Amino acid sequence: MDRYSFLRELADSWVLLLLVLFFLGTIVFALRPGSRPLHRDAAESIFRNETTPAAAGEKEVE
């Protein structure tokens, strides 16, 4: 078996399975229970100092 055929067979089977499992794991990680507050905090972080700018040297509230 030449190298091309071997790599193609590997990519068609095991690498495809590995990438599908990685994709599903990423989805489960993003939608896991308890992650909603983290996602909301990340989404709203750009609005923390919307009304008044942060003072020089002031650390942002976390």
N, CA and C atoms as an extended XYZ file, in Angstrom:
186
Properties=species:S:1:pos:R:3:atomname:S:1:resname:S:1:resid:I:1 pbc="F F F"
N         0.854       -1.169        0.000 N   MET     1
C         0.000        0.000        0.000 CA  MET     1
C         0.905        1.238        0.000 C   MET     1
N         0.654        2.121       -0.913 N   ASP     2
C         1.479        3.324       -0.959 CA  ASP     2
C         1.022        4.335        0.098 C   ASP     2
N         1.823        5.339        0.280 N   ARG     3
C         1.587        6.313        1.338 CA  ARG     3
C         0.282        7.086        1.136 C   ARG     3
N        -0.015        7.483       -0.092 N   TYR     4
C        -1.232        8.248       -0.364 CA  TYR     4
C        -2.476        7.452        0.011 C   TYR     4
N        -2.533        6.209       -0.394 N   SER     5
C        -3.706        5.378       -0.088 CA  SER     5
C        -3.873        5.197        1.418 C   SER     5
N        -2.760        4.989        2.107 N   PHE     6
C        -2.824        4.835        3.558 CA  PHE     6
C        -3.344        6.105        4.229 C   PHE     6
N        -2.795        7.247        3.850 N   LEU     7
C        -3.226        8.504        4.465 CA  LEU     7
C        -4.669        8.837        4.121 C   LEU     7
N        -5.088        8.517        2.909 N   ARG     8
C        -6.476        8.772        2.537 CA  ARG     8
C        -7.417        7.887        3.338 C   ARG     8
N        -7.072        6.632        3.491 N   GLU     9
C        -7.897        5.721        4.284 CA  GLU     9
C        -7.946        6.165        5.740 C   GLU     9
N        -6.830        6.609        6.265 N   LEU    10
C        -6.780        7.099        7.640 CA  LEU    10
C        -7.651        8.339        7.802 C   LEU    10
N        -7.561        9.266        6.859 N   ALA    11
C        -8.347       10.491        6.938 CA  ALA    11
C        -9.836       10.214        6.772 C   ALA    11
N       -10.177        9.238        5.956 N   ASP    12
C       -11.587        8.920        5.728 CA  ASP    12
C       -12.228        8.248        6.933 C   ASP    12
N       -11.457        7.650        7.792 N   SER    13
C       -12.062        6.914        8.888 CA  SER    13
C       -11.731        7.524       10.247 C   SER    13
N       -10.512        7.331       10.707 N   TRP    14
C       -10.169        7.704       12.075 CA  TRP    14
C       -10.073        9.202       12.300 C   TRP    14
N        -9.518        9.919       11.359 N   VAL    15
C        -9.390       11.374       11.536 CA  VAL    15
C       -10.767       12.023       11.481 C   VAL    15
N       -11.638       11.515       10.609 N   LEU    16
C       -13.004       12.030       10.561 CA  LEU    16
C       -13.706       11.784       11.890 C   LEU    16
N       -13.568       10.607       12.436 N   LEU    17
C       -14.169       10.301       13.729 CA  LEU    17
C       -13.602       11.200       14.823 C   LEU    17
N       -12.296       11.412       14.818 N   LEU    18
C       -11.659       12.272       15.807 CA  LEU    18
C       -12.176       13.713       15.711 C   LEU    18
N       -12.314       14.229       14.500 N   LEU    19
C       -12.798       15.601       14.333 CA  LEU    19
C       -14.268       15.746       14.724 C   LEU    19
N       -15.071       14.746       14.446 N   VAL    20
C       -16.478       14.786       14.869 CA  VAL    20
C       -16.565       14.771       16.390 C   VAL    20
N       -15.778       13.929       17.041 N   LEU    21
C       -15.770       13.895       18.505 CA  LEU    21
C       -15.271       15.204       19.101 C   LEU    21
N       -14.269       15.805       18.483 N   PHE    22
C       -13.774       17.101       18.944 CA  PHE    22
C       -14.855       18.173       18.815 C   PHE    22
N       -15.569       18.171       17.689 N   PHE    23
C       -16.641       19.142       17.469 CA  PHE    23
C       -17.746       18.967       18.514 C   PHE    23
N       -18.170       17.734       18.743 N   LEU    24
C       -19.216       17.483       19.727 CA  LEU    24
C       -18.750       17.839       21.135 C   LEU    24
N       -17.500       17.571       21.446 N   GLY    25
C       -16.953       17.954       22.746 CA  GLY    25
C       -16.928       19.458       22.937 C   GLY    25
N       -16.625       20.188       21.879 N   THR    26
C       -16.627       21.652       21.950 CA  THR    26
C       -18.029       22.186       22.207 C   THR    26
N       -19.012       21.607       21.532 N   ILE    27
C       -20.406       22.026       21.739 CA  ILE    27
C       -20.842       21.726       23.167 C   ILE    27
N       -20.529       20.544       23.663 N   VAL    28
C       -20.896       20.181       25.041 CA  VAL    28
C       -20.197       21.099       26.035 C   VAL    28
N       -18.933       21.429       25.786 N   PHE    29
C       -18.200       22.322       26.689 CA  PHE    29
C       -18.833       23.711       26.720 C   PHE    29
N       -19.241       24.220       25.578 N   ALA    30
C       -19.830       25.561       25.528 CA  ALA    30
C       -21.213       25.602       26.158 C   ALA    30
N       -21.958       24.515       26.068 N   LEU    31
C       -23.328       24.497       26.578 CA  LEU    31
C       -23.467       23.747       27.899 C   LEU    31
N       -22.361       23.516       28.583 N   ARG    32
C       -22.411       22.767       29.828 CA  ARG    32
C       -23.182       23.552       30.896 C   ARG    32
N       -23.798       22.835       31.821 N   PRO    33
C       -24.527       23.515       32.902 CA  PRO    33
C       -23.575       24.376       33.738 C   PRO    33
N       -24.026       25.535       34.109 N   GLY    34
C       -23.214       26.415       34.936 CA  GLY    34
C       -22.333       27.374       34.171 C   GLY    34
N       -22.299       27.287       32.857 N   SER    35
C       -21.436       28.182       32.096 CA  SER    35
C       -22.146       29.470       31.682 C   SER    35
N       -23.451       29.538       31.882 N   ARG    36
C       -24.197       30.729       31.471 CA  ARG    36
C       -23.661       32.011       32.117 C   ARG    36
N       -23.384       32.042       33.424 N   PRO    37
C       -22.835       33.280       34.003 CA  PRO    37
C       -21.495       33.687       33.378 C   PRO    37
N       -20.663       32.722       33.056 N   LEU    38
C       -19.376       33.047       32.433 CA  LEU    38
C       -19.564       33.652       31.053 C   LEU    38
N       -20.487       33.072       30.273 N   HIS    39
C       -20.742       33.608       28.942 CA  HIS    39
C       -21.381       34.999       29.015 C   HIS    39
N       -22.295       35.191       29.956 N   ARG    40
C       -22.941       36.500       30.110 CA  ARG    40
C       -21.916       37.552       30.527 C   ARG    40
N       -21.017       37.197       31.445 N   ASP    41
C       -19.984       38.133       31.881 CA  ASP    41
C       -19.066       38.506       30.720 C   ASP    41
N       -18.689       37.539       29.910 N   ALA    42
C       -17.822       37.819       28.764 CA  ALA    42
C       -18.542       38.695       27.739 C   ALA    42
N       -19.834       38.455       27.541 N   ALA    43
C       -20.590       39.236       26.560 CA  ALA    43
C       -20.806       40.673       27.021 C   ALA    43
N       -20.957       40.875       28.323 N   GLU    44
C       -21.246       42.216       28.838 CA  GLU    44
C       -20.004       42.967       29.298 C   GLU    44
N       -18.825       42.376       29.165 N   SER    45
C       -17.614       43.009       29.676 CA  SER    45
C       -17.279       44.315       28.968 C   SER    45
N       -17.683       44.464       27.717 N   ILE    46
C       -17.355       45.702       27.007 CA  ILE    46
C       -18.213       46.869       27.459 C   ILE    46
N       -19.268       46.599       28.225 N   PHE    47
C       -20.154       47.666       28.686 CA  PHE    47
C       -19.925       48.047       30.147 C   PHE    47
N       -18.885       47.532       30.776 N   ARG    48
C       -18.681       47.771       32.212 CA  ARG    48
C       -18.490       49.246       32.538 C   ARG    48
N       -17.748       49.962       31.736 N   ASN    49
C       -17.476       51.381       32.003 CA  ASN    49
C       -18.172       52.264       30.971 C   ASN    49
N       -19.401       51.913       30.641 N   GLU    50
C       -20.109       52.623       29.583 CA  GLU    50
C       -20.500       54.041       29.995 C   GLU    50
N       -20.980       54.259       31.226 N   THR    51
C       -21.447       55.582       31.625 CA  THR    51
C       -20.291       56.497       31.987 C   THR    51
N       -19.316       55.999       32.705 N   THR    52
C       -18.152       56.808       33.049 CA  THR    52
C       -16.896       55.993       32.762 C   THR    52
N       -15.902       56.607       32.193 N   PRO    53
C       -14.678       55.856       31.911 CA  PRO    53
C       -13.954       55.492       33.202 C   PRO    53
N       -13.196       54.468       33.143 N   ALA    54
C       -12.411       54.051       34.298 CA  ALA    54
C       -11.322       55.078       34.557 C   ALA    54
N       -11.065       55.341       35.821 N   ALA    55
C       -10.005       56.281       36.189 CA  ALA    55
C        -8.652       55.661       35.872 C   ALA    55
N        -7.657       56.518       35.690 N   ALA    56
C        -6.317       56.034       35.355 CA  ALA    56
C        -5.795       55.153       36.482 C   ALA    56
N        -5.361       53.969       36.139 N   GLY    57
C        -4.810       53.063       37.130 CA  GLY    57
C        -5.859       52.272       37.896 C   GLY    57
N        -7.125       52.523       37.636 N   GLU    58
C        -8.193       51.823       38.334 CA  GLU    58
C        -8.370       50.434       37.737 C   GLU    58
N        -8.460       49.456       38.592 N   LYS    59
C        -8.647       48.084       38.124 CA  LYS    59
C       -10.141       47.856       37.864 C   LYS    59
N       -10.427       47.124       36.792 N   GLU    60
C       -11.818       46.861       36.468 CA  GLU    60
C       -12.445       45.925       37.489 C   GLU    60
N       -13.737       46.097       37.701 N   VAL    61
C       -14.470       45.232       38.611 CA  VAL    61
C       -14.689       43.899       37.933 C   VAL    61
N       -14.407       42.826       38.656 N   GLU    62
C       -14.591       41.486       38.071 CA  GLU    62
C       -15.742       40.782       38.690 C   GLU    62
